[in-house]
Amino acid sequence: MKCKDVQADLLDYLEGILDEMRTKEMEEHIQECEGCRMEMNGLKQVIAGLESGNDSIVVPEDFMTGVRARVSTTQKGRRTFIPNHRLRVMMGMAAVLFLLVFMGTAVATNGFGSVMDWWKDSTNKQTEQVESYIEQGLGEKLNLVAESNGVKVTITNVVADDIQTLIYYEVEDRKKENKYGINFTEGLKIANQDRDWDKEDDSTFSPINSSSALYSEKDYVYKGELGALPMSAEEGTIQLELTKLEKMINQSSEGEGSEGIPGGSNEFIEGKWHFDIPVKKHPALVYAIKKETKIEGNPVIFDKVTIAPTATILSYRYRNDNDEKNMEYLQMASIESDGTFVYPIMGSGGGGGSAAGWNSTEATFESLYFNQPKEIRVHMGPASFFVEDSARFAIDPSKELPQTFEYLGSGISIDSIKVGKPTEVVMTEELKPKRKYETLHFHFYDKDGQGSSGNRRDGYYRDKEGHTYKASENFHRLNELEQPRFFSTNHQIELSTDDGKEPFVPIGIEIEGYSITTFYDQVIEIPLD
């Protein structure tokens, strides 16, 4: 398989809805390809953050409607325009999913009345941070200008360290007709990438891996940030060449005509803009550590802390030694240093993979560089576990529906089956006060075995005190809930045969097991020698 094919199917892979052959191909590629492992791990952390109710975001009730189609459309063009929220080290799919959380939301946190208020505040803080970098000698203030076809592009600042390079720019339409931004997958080229980057064996490789939208008060002026992988050399020049710019459109759910965060229109203006951007990497502080703990009998080892001007990265690994509970992911809630707390950067993460039974990952936090910590305290977050508990239940489409069965004391009902291409199934689950599981791992099978499926699910959030909230109506309130867990109760399922030639007629459902989430208050003290 090619990387682009793997990345296009990552959501389906993580949801477990690919057929057996496709799943095996994905796993073989991911095992061998570091880039795709980083994509997958980054996406895992985004999904984990959303499901555990990260308190830095508020999502509208209809957020999940059409999300898969929007991800698919964006991924095809590889266009990712991200409103800046101190985002760093973004990988493609993770960035796309994170974008969907913010693009067009009506309300942001911290008392902001609209996403525009949040965006303005976020951009102001980012501007202050860049100015601080420059004052500390960790960045360069530039004024590199190129104009073509009536559009002026200015590279204003650059900040570089061992983790990433951040390039800040402005685009002004001198004709005063539109706003244009840089699309980092179309019309952008780094002329010296083969020489100055450790190039991956991929013809589509580019050092530029993210693009963030910044708020601009000026008409016909677009501000943005490009994120790039660090150069191989400590000092050098980025030869940035632009041959077209994308027209920006406002995207907002606050009503027609209201100002919103700009997104790509897929309409371009052509020209020639060339820049030689001087870059000097500033070294990160790297601490090798070997701190161990256990979560539910599973060993967890913290291997390394990397503190750079733009981010703090915690590298850790865990191994599943508990035969009864397989740890699917483990999150860190925050890092503390001398009373200062830094939190995970949504959309970031990844790296590592699996080796010798260990699952390696990286958690990316806001920077502690200026704190110069001698010790950090890692506050553990939630972990998700898969519990194997298989069961098999027969279905007879010719008999009257609903058809019900019981799993772990809770009723599950097949409410409707509409045979076709695809076959549509509605399945509901009973939510008892003390339901043992949160979400099921399952598949339907026909007379020839398992087919492929898609699943849109809804359900309820249950907080620490046991209070229940309908997910589709209360997703925007997650920041108010303490330790929310998602319990699935409704599934809209599409089933197809492997070859797609004949309708899929289900004759049964097989449950492999279920997932549960556990929250931890454990704090790990790590000296930095």
Buried (B, 14 or more C-beta within 10 A) or exposed (E): BEBBEBBBBBBBBBBEBBBEEBBEBBEEBBEEBEBBBBBBBBBBBBBBBBBBBBBBBBBBBEBBEEBBEBBEEBBEEBBBBBBBBBBBBBBBBBBBBBBBBBBBBBBBEEEBEBBBBBBBBBBEEBBEBBEEBBEEEBBBEBEBBBBBBEBBBBBBBBBBBBBBBBBBBBBBBEEEEBBBBBBBBBBBBBBBBEEBBEEBEEEEBBBBBBBBBBBBEEEBBBBBBBBBBBBEEEEBBBBBBBBBBBBBBBBBBBEEEEEBBBBBBEEBBEBEBBBEBEBBBBEBBEBEBEBEBEBBEBBBBBBBBBBBBBBBBBBBBBBBEBEEBBBBBBBBBBBBBEEEBBBBBBBBBBBBBBEEEBBBBBBBBBBBBEBEBEEBBBBBBBBBBBBEBEBEBEBEBEEEBBBEBEBBEBBBBBBEBEBEEBBEBBBBBBBEEEBEBBBBBBBBBBEEEBBBBBBBBBBBBBBEEEEBBEBBEBBBBBBEBEBBBBBBBBBEBBBBBBEEEEBBBBEBBBBBBBBBBBBBEEEBEBEBE
